[in-house]
Amino acid sequence: MKHQAMELHFSQSPRTPKIVFTITITLIILAIISLHYPLSGNPIFGFSKYYSSPSPEPSSPSSLNNNDSDQGSIKEVEGSEKCDIFSGEWVPNPEGPYYTNTTCWAIHEHQNCMKYGRPDTDFMKWRWKPDGCELPIFNPSQFLEIVRGKSMAFVGDSVARNQMQSLICLLSRVEYPVDVSYTPEERFKRWRYTSYNFTLATFWTPHLVKSKEADSDGPTNTGLFNLYLDEFDEEWTTQIDDFDFLIISAGHWFFRPMVYYENNKIVGCKYCLLDNVTDMKMFYGYRSAFRTAFKGINSLENYKGITFLRTFAPSHFENGLWNQGGNCVRTRPFKSNETTLEGDNLELYMIQIEEFKAAEKEGQRRGKRFRLLDTTQAMLLRPDGHPSRYGHWPHENVTLYNDCVHWCLPGPIDTWSDFLLEMLKMEGIRSYEDKLYPSDRKMRFR
């Protein structure tokens, strides 16, 4: 966001005295409020040192780890230097973690690494340090004040659920929610923070579009799914009208065998091994799914919320694929110069960015708001944060592979809430500016 001087032409405008008087009175009021309410719930009053542009530009593939990236660009309010909160390094944080597996009941069993004997603890003691600025550690009281009277939905697969459970655990230092789910189905949960009238919800949709399991076994023993790439998944698109914030994500389920349908006809598949069906890369289905999901959001007349795309978080299997003995046994983060986003992970990320930008452009025309919660680089650097084999007891008679997809709790994805809170603060600043200067656009900081 370019911080430009206010375009006030004092010598040319007959409205100059009125404008000067209005600005003077406004500044006096702000000064009085800041003195009396230094911790006011309005983010403009001391909540955030940074703010960002409404539509961050994505990095190019070759500059994902480049400090000059404009992606998610954040600018210091009192300075002129840009700061991309999504580009940086992991640094030690001896104060972490901020909850434990014994203080938070929301941790899914398969991500409860400490319960199931993970011997090391250092993976919980890192924080994200953006290049050129500081990202504040998540403040649960601050978050709950900002979302008071609002609602937030996580739309996606089990990693989206992983993210929501991380948020619940971080908020548990202030309050636990009560279950207000309208169905006993675990994949569609709703929680309410009664003291704040804040609702959290999760909508299970691993492919984002309408899908159906055609074969529970399939070519790789992980199921064969029919994806209707041009049809909305109404399990969530019909439920989000009243939500204030929507966090959408998807990725890992697209590695499984799938049959692609368009106009109710098979157009191809990914490793389905069906006769006379053209084999296609998963990228075709992935792009189409995000395009349709964003189209679904933009088509909702009554949905007035903010949509956050949480970008792809790569897995970290080493020495084999997930079903061929691959594992993730590292105990420290990578530095940004020790690895790079490449191959399938890079392609998935770029597809998300491209479809996001197209949806954002269409959304602006329709009065919709889209934001990029770009977690990809940070998570690429955390091979140490997965459950691996510590998602069940060693003696259990279960068939489970090493989990290098999901994330231990507490763990690295707690930082996603650091990102999210900072972005919500930015929204408060934008909202304040809109109210302060509703008609005179030349007076806006942009």
C-alpha positions as CSV (number, residue, x, y, z in Angstrom):
1,M,0.0,0.0,0.0
2,K,1.5,3.3,-1.0
3,H,1.3,5.9,1.8
4,Q,0.6,9.1,-0.2
5,A,0.1,12.6,1.1
6,M,-3.5,13.8,1.3
7,E,-4.3,15.7,-1.8
8,L,-5.5,19.0,-0.2
9,H,-5.3,21.9,-2.6
10,F,-5.7,24.8,-0.1
11,S,-5.3,27.5,-2.6
12,Q,-7.8,26.2,-5.1
13,S,-10.7,24.8,-3.1
14,P,-13.6,27.0,-1.8
15,R,-14.2,24.2,0.8
16,T,-10.8,24.7,2.4
17,P,-11.9,26.3,5.7
18,K,-14.6,23.6,6.2
19,I,-12.1,20.8,5.5
20,V,-9.5,22.3,7.8
21,F,-12.1,22.7,10.5
22,T,-13.3,19.1,10.1
23,I,-9.8,17.7,10.2
24,T,-8.9,19.7,13.3
25,I,-12.0,18.7,15.2
26,T,-11.4,15.0,14.2
27,L,-7.8,15.1,15.4
28,I,-8.8,16.6,18.7
29,I,-11.5,13.9,19.2
30,L,-9.0,11.1,18.4
31,A,-6.5,12.6,20.9
32,I,-9.1,12.7,23.6
33,I,-10.2,9.1,23.0
34,S,-6.7,7.8,22.8
35,L,-5.9,9.4,26.2
36,H,-9.0,8.0,27.9
37,Y,-9.2,4.6,26.1
38,P,-5.6,3.5,25.2
39,L,-6.8,-0.1,24.7
40,S,-9.9,0.6,22.9
41,G,-11.4,-2.2,20.8
42,N,-11.0,-0.1,17.6
43,P,-7.8,-1.3,15.9
44,I,-6.8,2.3,15.0
45,F,-6.1,2.9,18.7
46,G,-2.9,1.2,19.5
47,F,-3.9,-2.4,18.4
48,S,-1.7,-2.5,15.3
49,K,1.5,-0.9,14.2
50,Y,1.0,-2.1,10.6
51,Y,-1.6,-2.0,7.9
52,S,-1.7,-3.6,4.5
53,S,-3.1,-3.1,1.0
54,P,-6.6,-4.6,0.4
55,S,-5.3,-6.7,-2.5
56,P,-1.7,-8.0,-1.9
57,E,0.2,-8.9,-5.0
58,P,1.5,-12.4,-5.1
59,S,5.2,-13.2,-5.4
60,S,6.6,-14.6,-8.6
61,P,7.7,-18.3,-8.3
62,S,11.3,-17.3,-8.3
63,S,10.9,-14.7,-5.5
64,L,8.8,-16.5,-3.0
65,N,11.6,-16.2,-0.5
66,N,12.7,-12.8,-1.7
67,N,12.5,-10.0,0.8
68,D,11.4,-7.6,-1.9
69,S,8.1,-9.4,-2.5
70,D,5.0,-7.3,-2.5
71,Q,2.8,-10.3,-1.5
72,G,0.6,-9.4,1.5
73,S,2.6,-6.1,1.7
74,I,2.5,-4.5,5.1
75,K,3.7,-0.9,5.6
76,E,4.7,0.6,8.9
77,V,2.2,3.4,9.8
78,E,5.0,5.6,11.1
79,G,7.5,4.9,8.4
80,S,7.9,4.3,4.7
81,E,9.5,0.8,4.7
82,K,7.4,-2.1,3.4
83,C,7.0,-5.2,5.5
84,D,5.6,-8.4,4.1
85,I,4.4,-10.3,7.2
86,F,4.4,-13.5,5.2
87,S,8.1,-13.4,4.3
88,G,10.6,-14.1,7.0
89,E,12.2,-16.7,9.2
90,W,11.4,-18.8,12.3
91,V,13.2,-17.6,15.4
92,P,13.4,-19.1,18.9
93,N,10.6,-18.3,21.3
94,P,11.3,-19.7,24.7
95,E,7.9,-18.3,26.0
96,G,5.9,-20.8,23.9
97,P,3.7,-22.6,23.8
98,Y,0.7,-20.7,25.1
99,Y,-1.4,-23.7,25.9
100,T,-0.8,-27.5,26.3
101,N,-2.5,-30.7,25.4
102,T,-3.7,-30.9,29.0
103,T,-5.2,-27.4,29.1
104,C,-7.1,-27.6,25.7
105,W,-9.7,-30.3,25.0
106,A,-10.1,-29.3,21.4
107,I,-7.0,-31.0,20.0
108,H,-7.9,-33.8,17.6
109,E,-6.4,-37.1,18.8
110,H,-4.3,-37.6,15.7
111,Q,-2.6,-34.2,16.2
112,N,-2.1,-34.6,20.0
113,C,1.6,-35.3,19.6
114,M,2.6,-34.8,23.2
115,K,-0.1,-37.2,24.5
116,Y,1.2,-39.9,22.3
117,G,4.8,-39.7,23.3
118,R,6.6,-37.2,21.0
119,P,9.9,-36.9,22.9
120,D,11.1,-33.5,21.7
121,T,9.5,-30.1,22.6
122,D,11.5,-27.6,20.7
123,F,9.1,-27.6,17.8
124,M,6.6,-25.7,20.0
125,K,9.2,-22.9,20.8
126,W,9.5,-20.9,17.6
127,R,7.7,-17.8,16.4
128,W,7.5,-16.2,13.0
129,K,9.7,-13.2,12.4
130,P,8.8,-11.2,9.2
131,D,11.7,-9.5,7.4
132,G,11.8,-5.9,8.6
133,C,9.1,-5.9,11.3
134,E,7.6,-7.8,14.2
135,L,4.5,-9.9,14.1
136,P,2.8,-9.8,17.5
137,I,2.1,-13.0,19.3
138,F,-1.6,-13.8,19.3
139,N,-3.6,-12.0,21.9
140,P,-6.8,-13.9,22.7
141,S,-8.5,-11.1,24.5
142,Q,-7.8,-8.7,21.7
143,F,-9.1,-11.2,19.1
144,L,-12.3,-11.8,20.9
145,E,-13.0,-8.1,21.3
146,I,-12.5,-7.6,17.5
147,V,-14.9,-10.4,16.6
148,R,-17.5,-9.6,19.3
149,G,-20.9,-10.2,17.9
150,K,-19.5,-11.7,14.7
151,S,-19.1,-15.2,13.1
152,M,-16.3,-17.0,11.4
153,A,-16.4,-20.2,9.2
154,F,-13.5,-22.5,8.2
155,V,-14.3,-24.2,4.9
156,G,-12.1,-27.0,3.7
157,D,-10.6,-30.3,4.7
158,S,-9.0,-31.7,7.9
159,V,-6.2,-29.1,7.8
160,A,-8.9,-26.4,8.0
161,R,-10.3,-28.2,11.0
162,N,-6.7,-28.4,12.4
163,Q,-6.6,-24.6,12.0
164,M,-9.9,-24.0,13.8
165,Q,-8.9,-26.3,16.7
166,S,-5.6,-24.3,17.0
167,L,-7.7,-21.1,17.3
168,I,-10.0,-22.7,19.9
169,C,-6.9,-23.7,22.0
170,L,-5.4,-20.2,21.8
171,L,-8.7,-18.6,22.8
172,S,-9.0,-21.1,25.7
173,R,-6.9,-18.8,27.9
174,V,-9.9,-16.4,27.9
175,E,-13.0,-18.6,27.3
176,Y,-14.1,-22.0,26.1
177,P,-16.9,-22.1,23.6
178,V,-20.1,-24.1,23.9
179,D,-21.3,-26.5,21.2
180,V,-24.2,-25.1,19.3
181,S,-24.0,-27.4,16.3
182,Y,-27.3,-27.9,14.4
183,T,-26.3,-31.5,13.5
184,P,-24.4,-34.3,15.4
185,E,-22.2,-34.7,12.3
186,E,-18.7,-34.0,13.4
187,R,-17.7,-32.5,10.1
188,F,-20.1,-29.6,10.5
189,K,-19.5,-28.1,14.0
190,R,-20.5,-24.8,15.5
191,W,-19.1,-23.3,18.6
192,R,-20.2,-20.1,20.4
193,Y,-18.3,-17.8,22.8
194,T,-21.2,-16.7,24.8
195,S,-19.5,-13.8,26.6
196,Y,-18.6,-12.3,23.2
197,N,-21.5,-13.6,21.1
198,F,-18.9,-14.9,18.6
199,T,-19.6,-18.1,16.6
200,L,-17.0,-20.4,15.0
201,A,-18.1,-23.0,12.5
202,T,-16.4,-25.6,10.3
203,F,-17.7,-26.9,7.0
204,W,-16.2,-30.1,5.7
205,T,-15.6,-29.9,1.9
206,P,-12.2,-31.5,1.0
207,H,-12.7,-30.7,-2.7
208,L,-14.6,-27.4,-2.3
209,V,-17.1,-28.5,-5.0
210,K,-19.7,-31.2,-5.2
211,S,-18.1,-34.6,-4.8
212,K,-19.0,-38.2,-4.2
213,E,-17.0,-41.2,-3.2
214,A,-17.4,-43.7,-6.0
215,D,-15.2,-46.4,-4.6
216,S,-14.0,-46.6,-1.0
217,D,-10.9,-48.5,-2.0
218,G,-9.8,-47.2,-5.5
219,P,-6.5,-47.6,-7.2
220,T,-4.4,-46.5,-4.3
221,N,-6.6,-47.8,-1.4
222,T,-7.5,-44.2,-0.6
223,G,-10.9,-44.0,-2.4
224,L,-11.9,-42.9,-5.8
225,F,-13.9,-39.7,-5.9
226,N,-16.2,-38.1,-8.5
227,L,-15.7,-34.4,-8.7
228,Y,-18.4,-32.3,-10.3
229,L,-16.1,-29.4,-11.1
230,D,-18.8,-27.0,-12.3
231,E,-21.2,-27.6,-9.4
232,F,-21.2,-25.8,-6.0
233,D,-21.0,-27.9,-2.8
234,E,-24.2,-26.7,-1.3
235,E,-23.3,-28.2,2.0
236,W,-21.4,-25.0,2.6
237,T,-22.4,-22.5,-0.1
238,T,-26.0,-22.4,1.2
239,Q,-24.9,-21.9,4.8
240,I,-22.5,-18.9,4.7
241,D,-24.7,-15.9,4.0
242,D,-24.7,-14.7,7.6
243,F,-21.0,-15.2,8.3
244,D,-18.7,-12.2,8.7
245,F,-15.4,-14.1,8.0
246,L,-14.9,-17.1,5.7
247,I,-11.5,-18.9,5.7
248,I,-11.3,-21.2,2.7
249,S,-8.6,-23.8,2.0
250,A,-8.0,-27.1,0.2
251,G,-5.2,-29.1,-1.2
252,H,-4.1,-32.6,-0.1
253,W,-7.2,-34.4,-1.1
254,F,-6.5,-33.6,-4.7
255,F,-3.6,-36.0,-4.7
256,R,-6.0,-38.9,-4.5
257,P,-7.6,-40.6,-7.6
258,M,-10.5,-38.6,-9.0
259,V,-12.9,-38.6,-11.9
260,Y,-13.7,-35.2,-13.3
261,Y,-17.2,-34.3,-14.4
262,E,-18.4,-31.2,-16.2
263,N,-22.0,-30.7,-17.4
264,N,-22.6,-34.1,-15.8
265,K,-20.2,-35.8,-18.3
266,I,-16.8,-37.3,-17.6
267,V,-14.1,-35.1,-19.0
268,G,-11.1,-37.0,-17.6
269,C,-9.6,-38.2,-14.4
270,K,-6.5,-38.4,-12.2
271,Y,-5.2,-41.9,-12.0
272,C,-8.6,-43.5,-12.0
273,L,-7.5,-46.5,-14.2
274,L,-10.9,-46.5,-15.9
275,D,-11.2,-47.7,-19.5
276,N,-11.5,-44.9,-22.2
277,V,-11.1,-42.1,-19.7
278,T,-8.3,-39.6,-20.4
279,D,-5.8,-39.3,-17.5
280,M,-5.2,-35.7,-16.5
281,K,-3.0,-34.0,-13.9
282,M,-4.6,-33.0,-10.6
283,F,-3.9,-29.4,-11.4
284,Y,-6.9,-29.4,-13.8
285,G,-9.3,-30.4,-11.1
286,Y,-7.6,-28.2,-8.5
287,R,-7.9,-25.0,-10.6
288,S,-11.5,-25.8,-11.6
289,A,-12.5,-26.5,-8.0
290,F,-11.2,-23.1,-6.7
291,R,-12.7,-21.3,-9.7
292,T,-16.1,-22.8,-9.0
293,A,-15.8,-22.2,-5.2
294,F,-14.9,-18.6,-5.7
295,K,-17.7,-18.3,-8.3
296,G,-20.1,-19.7,-5.7
297,I,-19.0,-17.0,-3.1
298,N,-19.3,-14.2,-5.6
299,S,-22.8,-15.3,-6.7
300,L,-24.2,-15.0,-3.1
301,E,-26.3,-11.8,-3.0
302,N,-26.7,-11.9,0.8
303,Y,-23.1,-12.8,1.8
304,K,-21.4,-9.6,2.9
305,G,-18.4,-11.1,4.8
306,I,-14.7,-11.1,4.1
307,T,-13.3,-14.2,2.4
308,F,-9.7,-15.2,3.3
309,L,-7.9,-17.7,1.1
310,R,-5.5,-19.6,3.4
311,T,-2.9,-20.8,1.0
312,F,-1.5,-24.4,0.6
313,A,0.6,-25.8,3.4
314,P,3.1,-28.3,2.0
315,S,3.6,-31.8,3.5
316,H,7.1,-32.9,4.4
317,F,7.5,-36.6,3.5
318,E,11.1,-37.6,3.2
319,N,12.7,-40.9,2.2
320,G,9.6,-42.2,0.5
321,L,6.0,-41.3,-0.4
322,W,3.3,-41.2,2.3
323,N,2.4,-44.9,1.6
324,Q,6.0,-46.0,0.9
325,G,7.6,-45.4,4.3
326,G,8.0,-41.6,4.0
327,N,8.4,-39.8,7.3
328,C,9.0,-36.4,8.8
329,V,11.5,-36.7,11.7
330,R,13.3,-33.3,11.6
331,T,13.3,-31.4,14.9
332,R,14.1,-27.9,13.7
333,P,12.7,-25.5,11.1
334,F,14.5,-24.9,7.8
335,K,16.0,-21.5,7.2
336,S,14.6,-19.8,4.1
337,N,17.8,-20.4,2.1
338,E,17.7,-24.2,2.9
339,T,14.7,-25.1,0.9
340,T,12.5,-23.8,-1.9
341,L,8.9,-24.1,-3.1
342,E,9.0,-26.3,-6.2
343,G,7.3,-29.0,-8.2
344,D,3.7,-29.8,-7.4
345,N,3.7,-27.6,-4.3
346,L,4.7,-24.6,-6.4
347,E,2.1,-25.3,-9.0
348,L,-0.7,-25.7,-6.4
349,Y,0.3,-22.4,-4.8
350,M,0.4,-20.5,-8.1
351,I,-3.0,-21.9,-9.1
352,Q,-4.4,-20.6,-5.8
353,I,-2.9,-17.2,-6.3
354,E,-4.1,-16.9,-9.9
355,E,-7.7,-18.0,-9.1
356,F,-7.7,-15.7,-6.0
357,K,-6.8,-12.7,-8.1
358,A,-9.4,-13.4,-10.7
359,A,-12.1,-13.9,-7.9
360,E,-11.0,-10.8,-6.1
361,K,-11.3,-8.7,-9.3
362,E,-14.8,-10.1,-9.9
363,G,-15.6,-9.6,-6.3
364,Q,-14.7,-6.0,-6.3
365,R,-17.3,-5.5,-9.1
366,R,-19.9,-7.2,-6.9
367,G,-19.0,-5.6,-3.6
368,K,-17.3,-8.7,-2.2
369,R,-14.0,-8.6,-0.2
370,F,-11.2,-11.1,-0.6
371,R,-8.0,-11.3,1.4
372,L,-4.9,-13.5,1.0
373,L,-3.8,-15.4,4.2
374,D,-0.5,-16.6,2.7
375,T,0.9,-19.3,5.0
376,T,2.8,-21.2,2.3
377,Q,6.3,-19.9,2.8
378,A,6.2,-20.1,6.6
379,M,4.9,-23.7,6.6
380,L,7.3,-24.8,3.9
381,L,10.0,-24.1,6.5
382,R,8.4,-26.3,9.2
383,P,9.2,-30.0,8.5
384,D,9.4,-30.5,12.3
385,G,5.8,-29.6,13.0
386,H,3.9,-32.8,11.9
387,P,2.7,-35.6,14.1
388,S,4.6,-38.3,12.2
389,R,3.9,-41.5,14.2
390,Y,2.8,-39.6,17.3
391,G,-0.9,-39.5,16.5
392,H,-1.7,-42.8,18.2
393,W,-0.2,-45.3,20.7
394,P,2.5,-47.5,19.3
395,H,0.7,-50.7,20.4
396,E,-2.6,-49.7,18.8
397,N,-3.9,-52.2,16.2
398,V,-4.6,-49.5,13.6
399,T,-3.4,-49.0,10.0
400,L,-2.1,-45.4,10.0
401,Y,0.7,-44.0,7.9
402,N,3.2,-41.4,9.2
403,D,1.3,-38.1,9.2
404,C,3.4,-35.4,7.6
405,V,0.4,-33.4,6.4
406,H,-1.4,-32.3,9.6
407,W,0.2,-30.3,12.4
408,C,0.9,-31.0,16.0
409,L,-1.0,-28.9,18.6
410,P,0.5,-26.9,20.1
411,G,2.7,-26.3,17.0
412,P,3.6,-24.2,14.0
413,I,0.0,-23.5,12.8
414,D,-0.7,-21.5,15.9
415,T,1.1,-18.8,14.0
416,W,-1.8,-18.8,11.5
417,S,-3.8,-17.0,14.2
418,D,-1.0,-14.5,14.6
419,F,-1.4,-13.7,10.9
420,L,-5.2,-13.7,11.1
421,L,-5.4,-11.3,14.0
422,E,-3.0,-8.9,12.3
423,M,-5.2,-9.0,9.2
424,L,-8.3,-8.4,11.2
425,K,-6.6,-5.3,12.7
426,M,-6.0,-4.0,9.2
427,E,-9.7,-4.5,8.4
428,G,-10.5,-2.3,11.4
429,I,-8.2,0.4,10.0
430,R,-9.8,0.2,6.6
431,S,-13.3,0.3,8.1
432,Y,-12.3,3.3,10.2
433,E,-11.0,5.2,7.2
434,D,-14.1,4.4,5.2
435,K,-16.2,6.0,8.0
436,L,-13.9,8.9,8.5
437,Y,-13.7,9.9,4.8
438,P,-16.9,8.4,3.2
439,S,-17.2,11.0,0.4
440,D,-13.9,12.8,-0.1
441,R,-11.7,10.0,-1.6
442,K,-8.8,12.4,-2.1
443,M,-8.3,12.5,1.7
444,R,-7.9,8.8,1.9
445,F,-4.5,7.1,2.7
446,R,-4.0,4.6,-0.1
